[in-house]
Amino acid sequence: MIRVGMISWAHVHAEFRARALAEIPGVRVVAISDDDETRGRAAAARFGVDDFVPDWRDLVTRDDIDVVMIHSENSRHRDQVIAAAEAGKHVFCEKPVATTVADATAMAAAVRAAGVDGTAAFVSRFSKEADRAKRIVDSGALGRILLTRGFIGLAGIAEIGCPPDMVAWMSDPALGGGGAWIDEGSHGIDLLRWLVGDITEVTAMTANRAKPGLDGEDIAVALVRYADGGLGEVGTVWSLAADIGMRNSLEIYGTEGTLVMRATDPFPRVEVYRSGEDPLYRGWTTPHIEPDVSEPHDYGSWPPHVHHYKREVASYVHRVQNDLRPFGPTLDDGLACLAVIEAGYASAAAGGTAVPVARDALITGTA
């Protein structure tokens, strides 16, 4: 039995993952800590967890915990991850893993020094569409990647139903690290690194166009350069007008083909165009993606915890049970992603000039 301690319900993803854990055999949440005692005790009651621990420092040192899952405010991740690692616990940390490259570097180093596994919660990798896109790209069917175009956005944190306490801290740059760029951009950048490779340079602009109460950007656009010379575009929005209030789409253009991923459309899908001389494979195809019994293939109707959050958690539990390291996307991946985000903010502050991504983060990170 894998025993999990959960720190903080500040991020709604704690709720999604706790629900998923409750439906997976061989794992249980044994303790919950939250600096908001009312919120934490309510979560413990909902999930039948007997032990509420007011101070997270006491939770990470418990002998009856194997994994610590962290969903606190982004700026608080550093101390909690480092303490858990030093206590010999595997760590699962909500993205972005930190608000600065310096903090993420210290976290990744602590995990390596302790010999434990550190996982960055990049849940977008676990949609079936992303998994299919990964396998197609890795097969070489698209040839050499020339250009990518990614878009990921929300109607807004409040607009998609996040609790008021989460809206408050995510709107505070000191706690959240920024706005749409660090939040949704983290998903978009991680997908690009995972699918295509490391990003070495960023040119970005940010603005606040529709959220006057937000102390940060509600839109960001970036151009990126990959290590192999390919180029990409990334757009993020926190003021999106769309049917289900969120969008995640990606286009990948290669020398031998094109891939389009629509992960959050009413009917999610991957579309592939292949060139070449063989008429059997030339042209557009839409590979069939079989939904699980518990998840109709209609993104808008799924309870969040039963689609890619549950696949993410189920994969994590399976890998922990069988000691298949890494257990998921790593804290080094989180560091490399944050280095791109930080370079984007530096570029925007300098009026959109190109900024190189921190080289140490690229050396440490893995695509």
N, C-alpha and C positions, 0 to 999 in steps of 0.2 A: 504494500500500500504506500503510495506517494503522499506525503503529508505536506500541505501547503499552508503557508502563512501569508496573509494579504495585508499590505500596508496601504491604507487610504482608499476612500471612495470619492476622492476629489474629481476623478475622471469617470464618466459614465461607462467607459469600457470595463471598469472593475465589475460592474453589474452584469454586463454581457458575458464576461469570462467566468464569473462565479456561477451563472446559470448553466453555462456550457460544462463546467467542471462537475456540477451536480448530476449531469446526465451521462458522465463517462465513468465506466467501472475502473477500479484500481487506484483511485485518487480521491482525496477529500480535503476540504479546508478545515484546519484544526484551530486556527486562531485568526482574529482580525484586529488590526490596530488602526486608529484614525484620530487625528488631533481634534476633529469635530466629534466629540463623544456621542452626541445624539445621533448623528449620521452613522457612525460606526456601530453603535449598539443596535440600531434599526437594521443594518445590513446583517449583523450576526443573527438577529432574530429571524429574518427572512430565510436565511440559509441553514438554520438549525445549528449554528456554531456556538458552542458553549462558552468559549473563552474570548472575551473582548479584552484587549491589552491596551490601556490608555497610551503608553509610551512605546513607540516602534522600536526603540533601542532594546527594550526587554523582549520584544518578539523575536528579533533576529538571532538572539543568543540561546533560544530554547532548544533543548535536545530533541524535542518531538517534531521538529520541522526540517524538511529536506529542501524545499524550494520556497523562496520568498518572491512574491509577485507584487510589483510596485506600480501604483496608479495615482501617485501624489502629483502636486503641481510640478511642472517641468523643472523649475529651478531647484527643487528639493531632491531630485533624483540622486545627485552626486553623493551626498552624505549617506543616504540610505543604501545605495548599491555598494559602496565601499565597506560600510559596516557589515552588511550581510555577507559579502565575499570574505571579509576577514574572519567572520564567524564560521566559515566553512560551508555556507549555504549556496546552492545554485540560485541564480537571480534571473527573473523575468521582468523586464522593465518596459513600461509604456513608451512609445515614441512621442516626440523626439527624445532621445535618451538624456539630453541635457539642453541647456540654453547657450552654452559656449563650448568651443572646441577644447579649451583647457580643462573644463570639467569632464567632458567625454573622454579625453585622453587619460585623466586620472582614474576614471571608472574602469576603462578597458585594461589599464595597467594593474589595477587591484585584482581584477578577476584572474588575469594571467598569473600574477604572483601567488594567489591563493590556490590555484589549480582547480577552480570550480568553473562551471559553465555560465556564461553571461549571454542572455538572449535579449535582442531588441524586438519589440512587438510590432513588426511591420506586417500588419494583418492583410494589406492589399496583395501580398504575394500569394495568399491562400484562396483567392477566388479561383473557380475552375477555369475561368477565361485566362487569368494570368498564368496558371499552370500550363494550359495548352499553348499559350504564346511562348512560354519559356521553352517548351519541348520543340516547337517549330523553329524558333531562332537557333537553338542549340544543334538542330539537325543539319544546319547549313542550307536549308531550302531557300532562304532569302538571299544567299550570297553574302557579299561584304556589305555591312550596314553603312549607308551614306548619310541618312537624315532621319531623325525622329521628331514627332510632334505629340506632346502630351498635354492633356488638360485634366485638372482635378479641382473640384469646387463644391461649395455648399451654399445654401441660401443664407446661412449664418448659424452660429452656434446656438443662439436662442431659437432661431426659426425652425431648426430641425428637432427641437424638443429637449435640448440638454437642460439639466437643472440650473436654477438661478445661481447657485454657488459656483458651479463650473463656468457659467457664462462670465461671472465676475472675475475669476482668476485668469481665465484665458484672454480676457480683454485688458489685462494688466501686463505690459511688456516685461516688467521685472519678474513676474511669476511664470508667464507663458513663453517669454522670449521674443515675442513679436506678434504678428497677425497671421493672415492667410498663408504667407510664404513659408514660415516655419511649421505651421500646422499641416495644411494640406500639401504644401510643397514637399514635406518630408516623405509622404507617401509617394508622390510623383517621382522625386529624385531617387528614392530607393528602388522603385520599379525599373527605372532606366539603368541604374548601376547593375542591377541583377540581370536584366535582359541583354544589355549592350556592353557595359564595361565602365571602367573608371572615368570620371569627369575631371578634367584638369584646369578648366578655365570657365568663368561665368561673367556674363554681361547682363545686368538686371535693372529693372525699374519697378518701383512700388508706388502706390497711391491709395488714398482713401476717397472713394467716389460716392459711396452710398451708406456709410455707417458713421455719422457725425459723432456718435457717442463712443466710438472705438478709438483708443489711444494707440493706433497702429494702422497697418495697411489692410484694406479689404480686397485689394487686387495686386497681383504681381505678375510680371512677365519676364522671362529670362531666356537668353541664348546660351547654350553650353557647347563646349568642345570636349570630345572624348579623347582618351589617351591615344587612340589609333588615328586621330585626325577627323573623324566624323563629327557632324554637327547636330544640334537638337534645339527644339523650342519647348518651353514649359510655361503653361499658364495656370494660375491659381486664383480662386475667387471665394470670398466669404459673403457675397451679395448676389447669389445666383438665382435667377428666375427659371425654374424648371419643374416638371411635374412632381417628382419625389424629393425635390430640394437638394439633390446631390448628383454629381456626374463624375465619372472616371473613364476617360477614353485615351487611346494611344494609337498612333500610326507609326509604323516602322517601314522605311523605304530602303531596300537593298538592291544590289546589282542584278539579282536573279528573281526578285519578287517583292511583294508588298504585303504587310499584315496590318489589319485594323482590329483593335480590341475595344469592345464596348461593354465594360464590366457592370455598369449600373443602369443600362437602358431597361425599359419595361421587359424586353426580351433579350437578355445579355447574350453576346455571341462573339466569335472570332471569325473574321473573314480573311481569306488568303488569296493573293494573286500570284501565280507562278508563270514565268516566261520559259523560254527554252523551246527546243524543237519537237519534243514529244507531245503530240496532240492530246494524249490521254490525261496529262496533268496540266496542260497549259490553260490559263484563264482563272476566273474567280471561283472559289469554293467556300462553303461555310461548314467547317467540320462540326459534326454533331457532338454536343457535350451533354452526356447523360446526367440528369440531376439525381441526387440521392432521393430515396423514398420520402424522407422527411422535409425536403426542400423543393417545392414547385419552382420551375425555372422562370420566375417572374419576380425580379428583385424587389419591387414595391410591396409585395404581399408577405415577405419573409420576416418573421421576428428576428431581430439582429443576431441573437445568440445562436441561431440554428444554421446560419450560412457560413461565411468564411471565418467568423470568430470561432465557431465550433470546430471547423476543420483545422484552424490554427492550433487551438488548445488540444484537440485530439492528437494531432501530429506531435506536439510537444510532449504530451504524456507518454505516447508510445516510445519516443526516443529516449526519454528519461528512464522508462522502465527497462529498456534494453541497452542503456548506456551508449547510445549512438550519437556521439558528439560530432559537430555541434548539435545542440537540441533544436536549433532554429536559426534565423538570422542572428548574427552575433553583435556584441557591443562594438566590435571593430567595424562592422557594417554601419552601426549607428554613428560611430565617430566619423567615418568617411562621408556619410550622408550629411551630417551636421557641418562638416568642413565646406561642403558645397553651399549649404544654406547660409553659412556665415560669410562666404565669399560673395554670395548674392546680395546680402545686406550691405557689405562694404562697397560693392559696385554701385548699388542704388544711392548710397550716401555720397558717392563721388560723381554723381550725375550720369551714371550708366557707362562708366569706363570698364574695360575688361580687367578682371581680377583673377590671379591664379589661385587655385585651390591649394591649401596647405599640403606641402609635399609629404610631411610626416604622416598625415592622415591617410594619404593614398598608399604609402608603404605598408601601414598597419592594416588598413581595411582590405576586405576581400569582396570581389564582385559575385 
